[in-house]
Amino acid sequence: MRKRLRFAAVVALLTLLLTPVPAVAGEASSTPVTVPALTDWTPEAGSYAFGTGTRLVADSAAERRVASTLAGDLRAAGHGSVPVVRGGAAAGSGDIVIDVRPSRTSLGAEGYELRAGRSLSITGATETGAFYGTRTLLQLLAQGDRIPAGRTVDVPRYKERGVGVCACYIHITLPWMENLVREMAYNKLNQLLVELKVKSDAHPEANTWGYYTKDEIRQLVALGDKYHVEVIPEINSPGHMDPWIENRPDLQLTDSDGNKQPARLDVTQQAAFDYYTSLMDEYAQVFTAKSWHMGADEYMLGSDYSKYPQMLKYAQQKYGSDATPQDAYIDFINRVHDYAAGKGVKLRIWNDGLTGANTVPVDQDTTVEHWLNVAVKPSQLIAQGYSVMNAAYSLYLIRGGFHSDTASLYDQSWDPRSFEGEKLTSAQGVTGAKISLWPDNGRGETENEVAVALWPALRHVAQATWGDPHPDATYSAFVARGTAVGHAPGWRDLARVPVADGKYTLGAEGQSFTATLRRTADGYATLRSDAGCLAISGGKLTLNVPLQPGVEATWDTCDASSTLQRWQLLPEAGGYRLVNAITQMALTVTDDGRIVQYPADQRKPAVWHLS
């Protein structure tokens, strides 16, 4: 098992990856440096020069949308304001021409052609293809205003290139997610699969903390739409349903001893199906994706179907005496599939429940995300007609646990055909691959520490799903590509503490305390007083995190390794919100003078003034 990054390595990587990366010279090769690497570059004499007279030339509505996004990104990257103009006369020296030509069918849905010379042109058969050409352009301009003359045709090998984020228990901040969307688009990844809770109007009993407001999700989805990243929602079911049904014992599966199972939805109940599909309907108010992920993994984790005789009874009543308990589980998947299909949405599931013990097949147009080596192999799933995405455990990043060994995968020339337990000889039936981020030990690492490990892994999976999985002789040379192109325009440095280290008195709503503020290596702050370090450590724990609103802040024995003693200071109204780095709840002051944590939409955060 690979070891977690040690503290010193985290500090070093933070310095490299969480600060803006300066432009560096390209490699000696005549092929310009990008991520993913260009595999079809034809050099020509001369160069393209970006300058003060540069214009973005675009005519159609699709072309102007691409040009408008590019103009904003050029401004964010420090290249100034570049006007968007219509074609008319021929493009002038330094101009950038955006061209969407549906007749260029060889470019496919996402490919593009880029030509650099006196002017620069980007051509796609679709708006998305032209957009990806602008990502290449931005990466080249990150290394200087002059681009070698030449031509490339760049088409992805796989149609699904993604990142999966479980914000299902532990809330991940919206700025962090927005950084992720920008980085994904910059590296030509196109799917963000999010397992998270949207605050429900229909089921307020389910609104335990960890949720997102509908407006927050609308904001994230709009950014995804702008950057051609499809944001696909997931509510895991029928297992891992505790975020939703912990307060609904009537929907929980009951074992033969009469014990309710808060994480297992009782699929034999029509009420359970109705409840789940009502959540799908509510998510449809804010998500626009044409896919729905229902999880369907680990339904019997730590248990066995034999403890739930009602499953077998249900299956046999519906499918006959030869049916198995697993058929009741598959039946639920297929009913959700049909419900989604009725709304024009395709279904996705994890693979581990498909053990071969069922007699009822999963509907064939369901996409299976393969993460675990079980009896039914990827080749069998593909032979049965399923589309299969590689979501291998080797691509996992788990808070406080396993981290994908990106260097080793690169050295092995890993690509999406390399599944857990099987290496395929053909890519037929393989849709692509994704990284998966999990919060198994929610306090194990902060968001900023996760980002340190994520960016190299993200660039690697982008390379492996778009083009040649091993474009450079060494992993260090591949890492240098990421350094050269830097972060996406608009990327925010979330590791910046807006207050200098020092001793302060913090006051809000009649309460005050004096503490020494120190920036941590991962970009948060600790607050140390004579009584200890400010922390959140009480109340009910979920994934090792105190997620209970109303828990009082305490002064605990200072521990540099404790992430629960790390705080964000978010500027507001002449002062700052104090937000715990792990619980993502802000401190507020109660009527009786206690300092407690609450989600910002439940209780107005205190504004702390420092002196």
C-alpha positions, 0 to 999 in steps of 0.5 A: 500500500502506498504511503501518504504524503509526509508533511515536508512533502506537502509543504514543498508541493504547496509551494509548487502547486498552490502559488501562481506558476511563472511562465517558463521556456518550452522544451527543446523539442519543436512541439509546443508544450501543453497538457495534454501533449500535442501528438500531431504538430507540423512546424512551419517557419516563423511564429505567431505574436500576441500583442496589443493589437490582437483581436478575437474574430468570430461570427456565429453565435457559437463562435462568439460564445467561445470568443467571449469566454476566451476574452475573459480568460485572457484578461484573467491571465493578465493578457489585457482586454482583447476585443471580439469582432466580426469577420468581414475583412481578412484576419490581421496580424496577431488576430485569433480567428474562432471558426466552428465548421460542422462540415469538419466531421473528422474533428469529431465532437471535441477535436480541433485544428490550430494553425499559428502563423501571421495570425492564429486560427482555431477550428472545430466541428462543434463549439466544444471542439473550438473551445478546447482549441482555446485551452491549448492557446491559453496554455501556450500564451502562459509560456510567452506571447510568441508561439511557434508557427505550425499546425496541429489536429488534436482529437481525444481518444476517449469521450469521458474524461472525468473527476468524481468528488464525494462531497456527500458527508463533508462539505467542500467549499464552492470556491474549491469546486470552482477551481476544480472546474476551471482546472478540468477544462484547462486540461480538457477534462469534461465530466465532474461527477458529484455525489452531494446533498442539495438542501431539500425543500420537499424533505426538510428532515434530510437537511443535516449539514454537509448540504449545498443550497440550490443557488450554490449548485446553480452557480457551479453548474453554470460555470461547468456549462460555460467551460464545457464540463458536464456536472453530473449529480449522484445520490447513492442508493440503495446503499449509503443512503444515511445522509438522506434517511437517517431521520426516516426509519420507515424507509430503512431496510430492517434485518431479520432481528428487527434492526433498522439499517440507516444506510440501506434503503428498503427497495421492497417498498414502493414508498422508498422508490417514490422517495428516491425519485422525488429527490431526483426531481428536486435535483433536476431543478438545479442540474442540467446534465443528461446523466444521473448517477445512482451509485448502487455500490456496497449495498450489503457492505458488512452484511449479507442478503440472507439477513433480509428475507424480504428481499428474496420474497420480493424478487420471487414474487416478481420474477419467479421461484428462480429469482435471487435476493440480488434480483430485488436490488437489480429491480430497483436499479432498473426502475430508477433507470426507467424513471430517468430514461422517461426524462431523457436522462441516462443512468450510471452505476458502480460495478461492485453489485454486479457479481453474477448472482442475479438472474435479472440483468441491468438495463443495457444502456446503463453505463457501468463505472468499474472500480472494484475487481469482482467476478464479472470482469470489464470484458464481460460487461462490454461483451454484454453490451454495457459501456464501461468507464474506468474508475479504478481504485488506483485512481483514488484520493482518500482524505487521510488514506490512500493516494493514487501513485501518479508517478508509478501509473505514468511510468507504467503507461497506464491508460483507461484499458487498465482496469482493476483485475483486468487489462484489455487489449482494445478500447472498444466499449471503454468510455474513458476514466476518472479520478475519485476523491473520497472523504473516508477520514474527513479530518485526515486532510484539508481541502488545500492538502487534497489539492496538492495531491490532486493537480498532478493526478488530474493532469495525468488522467487528462493526458491518459484519456485524451492522448498518448499516456506516456508523452515524456521519457520520465515522470519528472518531465511530464510534471514539468509540463504542468509547471510550464502551463500553470493553473487555469486563468481565474484559478484562485489561490485559496491558501492565502491568509488575509491577515499577517501572523501576530497577536490579536484581540478578536471581537464580535457581538459582545464576545472577545478573546486574545490569541496568536495567529499563525499561518499553517503550511496548507494555508489556514490559520491557527489561533493560540491563547493561554488556554490552548488552540481554538478548535471544534471537537465536540458533538456527533462525529460523521466520518470522524468530523464534528458536523453537528450545528451548534457545537461550541468552540473549545480551547484544546491542547495545541496539536500541529497535526489537528486539522480541526484547529485550522481556520479560514478568515473570510473577509466580510463587512470590515472584519472576518468570518471564522470558518473551520477548515474541516466542518466548513461551519462559521462561528457565531455568538449565541444569545447567552454568549457562547461561541458555536458553529453553524452553517451560514444559511442557518444562522448568520455568522459573526463578523470578527474584528481584529485589533 
